[in-house]
Amino acid sequence: MYLSVLGASLFFAVVGSQLAIDGERMRERPTLLVLHGGPGFDHVTMRPYFDRFADTHQVVYLDHRGNGRSRGGSGSGPETWRLAQWGDDVRAFCDQLGITKPVVFGQSFGGMVAMAYASRHPGHAAKVVLSSTAARLRLDVTYAMLERFGGREARALAERFWTDPTEANAGPYLTTCLPLYNPKPSLELAQAAKRSIMRLDVTYEFIRGEQRSMDLRPDLAKVTSPVLVLGGELDPITPVACAEEIAGALPAGLANLEVFAEAGHGVHRDAPEKGEASLRRFLAS
């Protein structure tokens, strides 16, 4: 389905109903809005895992502006591929659909969007989950971990790609380094990657531009919603140091940081049962 939001046509998918039958009445269920990683990927990388939460929530998946199946429109070109715009899109998308007090889950780049949204629109979300994400790049840690997991070649390819994100450098990086994001192969993730729509032009634009100097830590002081921060000790691209920085930058009492020893990039991928238990506790709290 598509919705026109601030000059762009955003694709979204819904799993589960907003209203649940409860005896003689209809009970409204909360919304879990799932924001995918990237940029340049789409929401199918988050499915079917998060479909399971449709037993308690209406689950809504959104393709960010410029990503996946979302379409451009007047005033929605590369100049709008910025975190402030993506964050404002989340607010406008919810408001247009009448979604109030959503729980917003952001994975990786989606977590960066969630941070921009939560800091620019404090109080709009009931809760926020920041999974395997970063308020700023920690490439020093990333390069060291990739070398530990994949040797000097992996480090060299990573340094080349993050210094000069081009098609020529992306191919070797995705082939060699992307599999190192998680400690063990995942058939489900491999299948999701094959059915995903990749928009690498968005990836290159973001890395060359805003991501180089991005530091969301000061704005996190504006967040007013409770936040669950999830990290994996084996995640080289958004390492635990990033999760700790996010938790430390949030106002006192808002952050709950959980780090999983056996997980890499995306706790739900490497520790699905523990990740689900953690998220369900937070949703029910």
C-alpha positions as CSV (number, residue, x, y, z in Angstrom):
1,M,0.0,0.0,0.0
2,Y,1.1,3.6,-0.6
3,L,0.6,6.8,1.3
4,S,1.6,10.3,0.1
5,V,3.8,11.8,2.9
6,L,5.5,15.2,2.6
7,G,6.0,15.0,-1.1
8,A,6.9,11.2,-1.3
9,S,4.8,8.1,-1.9
10,L,5.8,5.7,0.9
11,F,5.1,2.0,0.7
12,F,3.9,0.2,3.8
13,A,2.6,-3.2,4.8
14,V,0.4,-4.2,7.7
15,V,0.2,-7.4,9.6
16,G,-2.6,-7.8,12.1
17,S,-5.7,-5.7,12.8
18,Q,-5.9,-2.4,14.7
19,L,-9.1,-3.6,16.4
20,A,-9.4,-6.8,18.4
21,I,-12.6,-8.6,19.3
22,D,-13.0,-8.5,23.0
23,G,-16.4,-10.0,24.0
24,E,-19.0,-7.4,23.3
25,R,-16.6,-4.7,22.4
26,M,-13.8,-3.9,20.0
27,R,-10.5,-3.2,21.7
28,E,-7.9,-1.0,20.0
29,R,-4.4,-2.6,19.9
30,P,-1.1,-0.6,19.9
31,T,0.9,-0.3,16.8
32,L,4.5,-1.6,16.4
33,L,6.1,0.4,13.6
34,V,9.2,-1.4,12.2
35,L,11.9,0.6,10.4
36,H,14.3,-1.3,8.3
37,G,18.1,-0.9,7.9
38,G,20.1,0.4,5.0
39,P,19.8,2.9,3.7
40,G,18.9,1.4,0.4
41,F,17.1,-1.8,1.5
42,D,13.4,-2.3,2.2
43,H,11.1,-3.7,4.9
44,V,11.2,-7.3,3.7
45,T,14.5,-7.8,5.4
46,M,12.5,-7.5,8.7
47,R,10.1,-10.2,7.7
48,P,8.8,-12.6,8.7
49,Y,10.5,-12.3,12.1
50,F,8.5,-9.3,13.4
51,D,5.2,-10.7,12.1
52,R,5.0,-12.7,15.3
53,F,4.3,-9.6,17.3
54,A,0.9,-9.3,15.6
55,D,-0.5,-11.4,18.4
56,T,-0.4,-8.3,20.6
57,H,0.2,-5.4,18.2
58,Q,-0.7,-4.2,14.8
59,V,2.6,-4.5,13.0
60,V,3.3,-1.9,10.4
61,Y,6.4,-2.0,8.1
62,L,7.5,1.1,6.3
63,D,9.9,1.6,3.3
64,H,11.8,4.8,4.0
65,R,11.7,7.7,1.5
66,G,14.0,6.7,-1.5
67,N,14.2,3.1,-0.3
68,G,12.6,-0.1,-1.5
69,R,9.2,0.2,-3.0
70,S,8.7,3.8,-1.9
71,R,8.4,6.2,-4.9
72,G,9.6,9.7,-5.4
73,G,7.5,12.7,-6.0
74,S,7.8,16.5,-6.2
75,G,10.4,17.6,-3.7
76,S,11.5,14.1,-2.7
77,G,14.8,13.8,-4.5
78,P,18.3,13.0,-3.1
79,E,18.4,16.4,-1.4
80,T,15.7,15.0,1.0
81,W,17.5,11.8,1.8
82,R,18.4,13.2,5.3
83,L,17.7,11.9,8.8
84,A,15.7,15.0,9.7
85,Q,13.4,14.3,6.7
86,W,13.2,10.6,7.3
87,G,12.4,11.3,11.0
88,D,9.7,13.8,10.0
89,D,8.3,11.2,7.6
90,V,7.7,8.8,10.5
91,R,5.7,11.4,12.4
92,A,3.7,12.5,9.3
93,F,3.0,8.9,8.3
94,C,1.6,8.0,11.7
95,D,-0.5,11.2,11.9
96,Q,-2.0,10.6,8.4
97,L,-3.1,7.1,9.3
98,G,-4.3,8.0,12.8
99,I,-1.6,6.0,14.5
100,T,-1.2,7.4,18.1
101,K,1.5,6.5,20.5
102,P,3.3,3.9,18.4
103,V,6.1,1.7,19.5
104,V,8.8,2.5,17.0
105,F,11.5,-0.2,16.3
106,G,14.5,0.8,14.3
107,Q,17.1,-1.6,13.1
108,S,20.6,-0.3,12.1
109,F,19.9,2.7,9.8
110,G,16.3,2.5,10.8
111,G,17.5,3.1,14.4
112,M,19.2,6.3,13.2
113,V,15.8,7.4,11.7
114,A,14.1,6.4,14.9
115,M,16.5,8.6,16.9
116,A,15.9,11.5,14.6
117,Y,12.2,11.0,14.9
118,A,12.2,10.7,18.7
119,S,14.4,13.7,19.2
120,R,12.5,15.9,16.7
121,H,9.0,14.8,17.9
122,P,9.5,14.0,21.6
123,G,6.5,12.3,23.2
124,H,5.0,11.2,19.9
125,A,6.1,7.6,20.4
126,A,4.9,5.5,23.4
127,K,8.3,3.6,23.3
128,V,11.3,3.3,21.1
129,V,13.6,0.4,20.4
130,L,17.0,1.0,19.0
131,S,18.5,-2.2,17.6
132,S,22.1,-2.5,16.4
133,T,22.4,1.1,15.5
134,A,24.7,4.1,16.2
135,A,24.5,7.8,17.0
136,R,27.8,8.2,15.2
137,L,30.1,6.0,13.2
138,R,32.9,4.2,15.1
139,L,34.9,3.1,12.2
140,D,38.0,2.6,14.3
141,V,36.2,-0.2,16.2
142,T,34.5,-1.5,13.0
143,Y,37.8,-1.9,11.1
144,A,39.5,-3.7,14.0
145,M,36.6,-6.1,14.4
146,L,36.3,-6.9,10.7
147,E,40.1,-7.6,10.7
148,R,39.6,-9.9,13.6
149,F,36.7,-11.8,11.9
150,G,37.9,-11.7,8.3
151,G,41.6,-10.8,8.2
152,R,43.5,-7.9,6.6
153,E,41.6,-8.3,3.3
154,A,38.3,-7.6,5.1
155,R,39.7,-4.5,6.8
156,A,41.2,-3.2,3.6
157,L,37.9,-3.6,1.7
158,A,36.0,-1.9,4.5
159,E,38.4,1.0,4.6
160,R,38.1,1.4,0.8
161,F,34.3,1.3,0.8
162,W,33.7,3.6,3.7
163,T,36.3,6.1,2.3
164,D,34.9,5.9,-1.3
165,P,31.4,4.4,-1.5
166,T,31.1,3.5,-5.2
167,E,29.7,0.6,-7.1
168,A,33.2,-0.7,-7.7
169,N,34.0,-0.8,-4.0
170,A,30.5,-1.9,-2.9
171,G,30.6,-5.3,-4.6
172,P,33.7,-6.6,-2.9
173,Y,32.6,-5.1,0.5
174,L,29.2,-6.7,0.3
175,T,30.6,-10.1,-0.7
176,T,33.4,-10.2,1.9
177,C,32.4,-8.0,4.8
178,L,28.6,-8.2,5.0
179,P,28.7,-11.9,6.0
180,L,30.9,-10.9,8.9
181,Y,28.1,-8.8,10.4
182,N,26.7,-11.9,12.0
183,P,28.6,-14.8,13.6
184,K,26.7,-17.6,11.8
185,P,25.0,-17.9,8.4
186,S,21.2,-17.5,8.4
187,L,19.1,-19.0,5.7
188,E,16.2,-16.7,6.5
189,L,18.4,-13.6,6.2
190,A,19.9,-14.9,2.9
191,Q,16.4,-15.4,1.5
192,A,15.3,-12.0,2.7
193,A,18.3,-10.4,1.0
194,K,17.5,-12.1,-2.3
195,R,13.8,-10.9,-2.3
196,S,14.8,-7.4,-1.1
197,I,14.9,-4.3,-3.3
198,M,18.3,-2.6,-3.0
199,R,18.7,1.1,-3.8
200,L,22.5,1.6,-3.6
201,D,22.2,5.1,-4.9
202,V,20.6,6.0,-1.5
203,T,23.4,4.2,0.3
204,Y,26.2,6.0,-1.5
205,E,24.5,9.4,-1.0
206,F,24.0,8.9,2.7
207,I,27.6,7.6,3.4
208,R,29.2,10.3,1.3
209,G,27.1,13.0,2.9
210,E,25.4,13.1,6.3
211,Q,26.8,9.9,7.8
212,R,30.4,11.0,7.6
213,S,29.8,13.8,10.2
214,M,26.7,12.4,11.9
215,D,26.5,12.7,15.7
216,L,23.0,12.3,17.1
217,R,24.1,12.2,20.7
218,P,23.3,15.8,21.6
219,D,19.8,15.6,20.2
220,L,19.1,12.4,22.2
221,A,18.8,14.6,25.3
222,K,15.4,15.8,23.9
223,V,13.9,12.3,23.8
224,T,11.1,11.7,26.4
225,S,9.9,8.2,25.5
226,P,11.3,5.1,27.2
227,V,14.0,3.5,25.0
228,L,15.2,-0.1,24.8
229,V,18.8,-0.2,23.3
230,L,19.8,-3.6,21.9
231,G,23.3,-4.6,20.9
232,G,25.4,-7.6,20.0
233,E,28.9,-8.2,21.2
234,L,29.9,-9.7,17.8
235,D,28.5,-6.8,15.8
236,P,31.3,-5.1,13.9
237,I,29.3,-2.4,12.0
238,T,27.4,-0.9,15.0
239,P,29.5,-2.3,17.8
240,V,28.6,-2.3,21.5
241,A,30.5,1.0,22.0
242,C,27.8,2.6,19.9
243,A,24.9,1.1,21.9
244,E,26.7,2.3,25.1
245,E,27.0,5.8,23.7
246,I,23.3,6.0,22.8
247,A,22.3,4.8,26.3
248,G,24.6,7.3,27.9
249,A,23.3,10.2,25.8
250,L,19.6,9.6,26.6
251,P,18.0,11.4,29.6
252,A,18.5,9.6,32.9
253,G,16.0,6.8,33.6
254,L,14.8,6.4,30.0
255,A,17.3,3.9,28.6
256,N,17.4,0.2,29.1
257,L,20.5,-1.3,27.5
258,E,20.7,-5.0,26.8
259,V,23.8,-6.6,25.2
260,F,23.8,-10.1,23.8
261,A,27.1,-12.0,23.9
262,E,26.2,-14.4,21.0
263,A,24.7,-11.8,18.7
264,G,26.0,-9.7,15.8
265,H,24.2,-7.1,13.8
266,G,20.5,-7.6,14.7
267,V,19.9,-9.5,18.0
268,H,16.7,-11.0,16.4
269,R,18.9,-12.7,13.8
270,D,21.4,-14.4,16.0
271,A,19.5,-14.8,19.3
272,P,15.8,-14.9,18.1
273,E,14.3,-16.4,21.2
274,K,16.2,-14.1,23.6
275,G,15.6,-11.1,21.4
276,E,11.9,-11.8,21.3
277,A,11.7,-12.3,25.1
278,S,13.5,-9.0,25.6
279,L,11.2,-7.1,23.3
280,R,8.1,-8.6,24.7
281,R,9.1,-7.6,28.2
282,F,9.6,-4.0,27.0
283,L,6.3,-4.0,25.1
284,A,4.4,-5.2,28.1
285,S,6.1,-2.9,30.6
